[in-house]
Amino acid sequence: GQLQRVLDQVIRAVEFLFGFTLAAGLVVLFAAITATREERAREFAIMRALGAPGSLLRQVQRAELAGVGLLAGFLASIVAVAVGWALTRFVFEFEWHGSLWVPLFGAIAGALLALAAGWWGLRDVLRRPVVETLRRATA
């Protein structure tokens, strides 16, 4: 019983740390997107002025955000699995039964969260008129 209570406390601590890290990562991602917002607006305005359709620019933006999120989620879940294995094997000396689905779900979750943060931070960049954006760039 006492061992189970200790394990429950360790699990809760790891879950809290995971949640805190996830929230901090989202804040950093949102800050990075917001910091590059005007630069992205200028780049997209120039591409639109040269004839790139808005749909292509939206696809490029989504692909970039999804790629970054996939990579971040995959790497984070691999590290989480490795930490879980190390704790199980060396600290608690139990047999480890990890799931190989964790990296897949982590990558998908990372992509979805990055897309959501990117949409929130860049939602008006592609709707802004090209002339207005280019005038801001020269001012």
CYANA upper distance limits for C-alpha pairs under 8 A (distance plus 0.5 A):
  1 GLY  CA      5 ARG  CA      6.82
  2 GLN  CA      6 VAL  CA      6.79
  3 LEU  CA      7 LEU  CA      6.64
  4 GLN  CA      8 ASP  CA      6.57
  5 ARG  CA      9 GLN  CA      6.72
  6 VAL  CA     10 VAL  CA      6.73
  7 LEU  CA     11 ILE  CA      6.56
  8 ASP  CA     12 ARG  CA      6.63
  9 GLN  CA     13 ALA  CA      6.61
 10 VAL  CA     14 VAL  CA      6.66
 11 ILE  CA     15 GLU  CA      6.58
 12 ARG  CA     16 PHE  CA      6.57
 13 ALA  CA     17 LEU  CA      6.65
 14 VAL  CA     18 PHE  CA      6.54
 15 GLU  CA     19 GLY  CA      6.64
 16 PHE  CA     20 PHE  CA      6.56
 17 LEU  CA     21 THR  CA      6.49
 18 PHE  CA     22 LEU  CA      6.55
 19 GLY  CA     23 ALA  CA      6.64
 20 PHE  CA     24 ALA  CA      6.60
 21 THR  CA     25 GLY  CA      6.50
 22 LEU  CA     26 LEU  CA      6.74
 23 ALA  CA     27 VAL  CA      6.77
 24 ALA  CA     28 VAL  CA      6.71
 25 GLY  CA     29 LEU  CA      6.57
 26 LEU  CA     30 PHE  CA      6.50
 26 LEU  CA    113 LEU  CA      8.15
 26 LEU  CA    114 ALA  CA      8.24
 26 LEU  CA    117 ALA  CA      7.72
 27 VAL  CA     31 ALA  CA      6.56
 28 VAL  CA     32 ALA  CA      6.60
 29 LEU  CA     33 ILE  CA      6.68
 29 LEU  CA    114 ALA  CA      8.00
 29 LEU  CA    117 ALA  CA      7.71
 30 PHE  CA     34 THR  CA      6.56
 30 PHE  CA    117 ALA  CA      6.26
 30 PHE  CA    118 GLY  CA      7.51
 30 PHE  CA    121 GLY  CA      6.93
 31 ALA  CA     35 ALA  CA      6.48
 32 ALA  CA     36 THR  CA      6.89
 33 ILE  CA     37 ARG  CA      6.56
 33 ILE  CA    118 GLY  CA      7.09
 33 ILE  CA    121 GLY  CA      6.64
 33 ILE  CA    122 LEU  CA      7.85
 34 THR  CA    121 GLY  CA      6.19
 34 THR  CA    122 LEU  CA      7.89
 36 THR  CA     40 ARG  CA      6.60
 37 ARG  CA     41 ALA  CA      6.61
 37 ARG  CA    121 GLY  CA      8.15
 37 ARG  CA    122 LEU  CA      7.12
 37 ARG  CA    125 VAL  CA      7.83
 38 GLU  CA     42 ARG  CA      6.70
 39 GLU  CA     43 GLU  CA      6.75
 40 ARG  CA     44 PHE  CA      6.51
 40 ARG  CA    125 VAL  CA      8.02
 41 ALA  CA     45 ALA  CA      6.48
 41 ALA  CA    125 VAL  CA      5.84
 41 ALA  CA    126 LEU  CA      7.64
 41 ALA  CA    133 THR  CA      7.24
 42 ARG  CA     46 ILE  CA      6.66
 42 ARG  CA    133 THR  CA      6.67
 42 ARG  CA    134 LEU  CA      6.99
 42 ARG  CA    137 ALA  CA      7.29
 43 GLU  CA     47 MET  CA      6.73
 44 PHE  CA     48 ARG  CA      6.48
 44 PHE  CA     57 LEU  CA      7.52
 44 PHE  CA    125 VAL  CA      8.49
 44 PHE  CA    126 LEU  CA      7.60
 45 ALA  CA     49 ALA  CA      6.49
 45 ALA  CA    129 PRO  CA      8.31
 45 ALA  CA    130 VAL  CA      5.41
 45 ALA  CA    131 VAL  CA      8.41
 45 ALA  CA    133 THR  CA      6.96
 45 ALA  CA    134 LEU  CA      7.32
 46 ILE  CA     50 LEU  CA      6.73
 46 ILE  CA    130 VAL  CA      8.09
 46 ILE  CA    134 LEU  CA      8.20
 47 MET  CA     51 GLY  CA      6.93
 47 MET  CA     52 ALA  CA      5.95
 48 ARG  CA     52 ALA  CA      5.19
 48 ARG  CA     53 PRO  CA      6.77
 48 ARG  CA     54 GLY  CA      7.50
 48 ARG  CA    130 VAL  CA      7.64
 49 ALA  CA    130 VAL  CA      7.34
 52 ALA  CA     56 LEU  CA      7.27
 52 ALA  CA     57 LEU  CA      7.72
 53 PRO  CA     57 LEU  CA      7.20
 54 GLY  CA     58 ARG  CA      6.66
 54 GLY  CA    126 LEU  CA      7.41
 55 SER  CA     59 GLN  CA      6.73
 56 LEU  CA     60 VAL  CA      6.71
 57 LEU  CA     61 GLN  CA      6.62
 57 LEU  CA    126 LEU  CA      8.37
 58 ARG  CA     62 ARG  CA      6.59
 58 ARG  CA    126 LEU  CA      8.10
 59 GLN  CA     63 ALA  CA      6.50
 60 VAL  CA     64 GLU  CA      6.65
 61 GLN  CA     65 LEU  CA      6.77
 62 ARG  CA     66 ALA  CA      6.39
 62 ARG  CA    115 LEU  CA      7.09
 63 ALA  CA     67 GLY  CA      6.41
 64 GLU  CA     68 VAL  CA      6.73
 65 LEU  CA     69 GLY  CA      6.56
 65 LEU  CA    111 ALA  CA      7.59
 65 LEU  CA    114 ALA  CA      6.18
 65 LEU  CA    115 LEU  CA      6.08
 65 LEU  CA    118 GLY  CA      7.10
 66 ALA  CA     70 LEU  CA      6.40
 66 ALA  CA    110 GLY  CA      8.44
 66 ALA  CA    111 ALA  CA      5.09
 66 ALA  CA    112 LEU  CA      7.59
 66 ALA  CA    114 ALA  CA      6.82
 66 ALA  CA    115 LEU  CA      6.44
 67 GLY  CA     71 LEU  CA      6.68
 67 GLY  CA    111 ALA  CA      7.36
 68 VAL  CA     72 ALA  CA      6.59
 68 VAL  CA    111 ALA  CA      7.61
 68 VAL  CA    114 ALA  CA      7.80
 69 GLY  CA     73 GLY  CA      6.35
 69 GLY  CA    107 ALA  CA      7.40
 69 GLY  CA    108 ILE  CA      8.37
 69 GLY  CA    109 ALA  CA      8.35
 69 GLY  CA    110 GLY  CA      4.89
 69 GLY  CA    111 ALA  CA      4.37
 69 GLY  CA    112 LEU  CA      7.65
 69 GLY  CA    113 LEU  CA      7.51
 69 GLY  CA    114 ALA  CA      5.52
 69 GLY  CA    115 LEU  CA      8.02
 70 LEU  CA     74 PHE  CA      6.44
 70 LEU  CA    106 GLY  CA      8.36
 70 LEU  CA    107 ALA  CA      4.90
 70 LEU  CA    108 ILE  CA      6.64
 70 LEU  CA    109 ALA  CA      8.26
 70 LEU  CA    110 GLY  CA      5.89
 70 LEU  CA    111 ALA  CA      5.16
 71 LEU  CA     75 LEU  CA      6.56
 71 LEU  CA    107 ALA  CA      7.01
 71 LEU  CA    110 GLY  CA      8.18
 72 ALA  CA     76 ALA  CA      6.47
 72 ALA  CA    107 ALA  CA      7.53
 72 ALA  CA    110 GLY  CA      6.77
 73 GLY  CA     77 SER  CA      6.54
 73 GLY  CA    103 PRO  CA      7.97
 73 GLY  CA    106 GLY  CA      5.21
 73 GLY  CA    107 ALA  CA      4.59
 73 GLY  CA    108 ILE  CA      7.54
 73 GLY  CA    109 ALA  CA      7.04
 73 GLY  CA    110 GLY  CA      4.71
 73 GLY  CA    111 ALA  CA      7.53
 74 PHE  CA     78 ILE  CA      6.66
 74 PHE  CA    103 PRO  CA      5.66
 74 PHE  CA    104 LEU  CA      7.30
 74 PHE  CA    106 GLY  CA      5.95
 74 PHE  CA    107 ALA  CA      4.78
 74 PHE  CA    110 GLY  CA      8.01
 75 LEU  CA     79 VAL  CA      6.73
 75 LEU  CA    103 PRO  CA      8.18
 75 LEU  CA    107 ALA  CA      8.38
 76 ALA  CA     80 ALA  CA      6.64
 76 ALA  CA    106 GLY  CA      7.78
 77 SER  CA     81 VAL  CA      6.58
 77 SER  CA    102 VAL  CA      6.82
 77 SER  CA    103 PRO  CA      5.52
 77 SER  CA    106 GLY  CA      5.89
 77 SER  CA    107 ALA  CA      8.05
 78 ILE  CA     82 ALA  CA      6.67
 78 ILE  CA    102 VAL  CA      8.37
 78 ILE  CA    103 PRO  CA      6.37
 79 VAL  CA     83 VAL  CA      6.60
 80 ALA  CA     84 GLY  CA      6.58
 81 VAL  CA     85 TRP  CA      6.55
 81 VAL  CA     98 GLY  CA      7.73
 81 VAL  CA    102 VAL  CA      8.14
 82 ALA  CA     86 ALA  CA      6.60
 83 VAL  CA     87 LEU  CA      6.58
 84 GLY  CA     88 THR  CA      6.51
 85 TRP  CA     89 ARG  CA      6.36
 85 TRP  CA     96 TRP  CA      6.71
 85 TRP  CA     98 GLY  CA      8.00
 86 ALA  CA     90 PHE  CA      6.14
 86 ALA  CA     91 VAL  CA      7.77
 87 LEU  CA     91 VAL  CA      5.46
 87 LEU  CA     92 PHE  CA      6.86
 88 THR  CA     92 PHE  CA      5.66
 88 THR  CA     93 GLU  CA      6.32
 88 THR  CA     94 PHE  CA      5.93
 88 THR  CA     95 GLU  CA      7.42
 88 THR  CA     96 TRP  CA      6.55
 89 ARG  CA     93 GLU  CA      5.22
 89 ARG  CA     94 PHE  CA      6.13
 89 ARG  CA     95 GLU  CA      7.05
 89 ARG  CA     96 TRP  CA      7.11
100 LEU  CA    104 LEU  CA      8.17
101 TRP  CA    105 PHE  CA      6.69
102 VAL  CA    106 GLY  CA      6.37
103 PRO  CA    107 ALA  CA      6.50
104 LEU  CA    108 ILE  CA      6.80
105 PHE  CA    109 ALA  CA      6.48
106 GLY  CA    110 GLY  CA      6.47
107 ALA  CA    111 ALA  CA      6.67
108 ILE  CA    112 LEU  CA      6.72
109 ALA  CA    113 LEU  CA      6.57
110 GLY  CA    114 ALA  CA      6.51
111 ALA  CA    115 LEU  CA      6.57
112 LEU  CA    116 ALA  CA      6.65
113 LEU  CA    117 ALA  CA      6.60
114 ALA  CA    118 GLY  CA      6.39
115 LEU  CA    119 TRP  CA      6.45
116 ALA  CA    120 TRP  CA      6.67
117 ALA  CA    121 GLY  CA      6.59
118 GLY  CA    122 LEU  CA      6.25
118 GLY  CA    123 ARG  CA      8.21
119 TRP  CA    123 ARG  CA      5.62
122 LEU  CA    126 LEU  CA      8.30
123 ARG  CA    127 ARG  CA      8.26
124 ASP  CA    128 ARG  CA      6.69
128 ARG  CA    132 GLU  CA      7.67
128 ARG  CA    133 THR  CA      7.38
129 PRO  CA    133 THR  CA      6.92
130 VAL  CA    134 LEU  CA      6.66
131 VAL  CA    135 ARG  CA      6.57
132 GLU  CA    136 ARG  CA      6.78
133 THR  CA    137 ALA  CA      6.83
134 LEU  CA    138 THR  CA      6.97
135 ARG  CA    139 ALA  CA      6.73
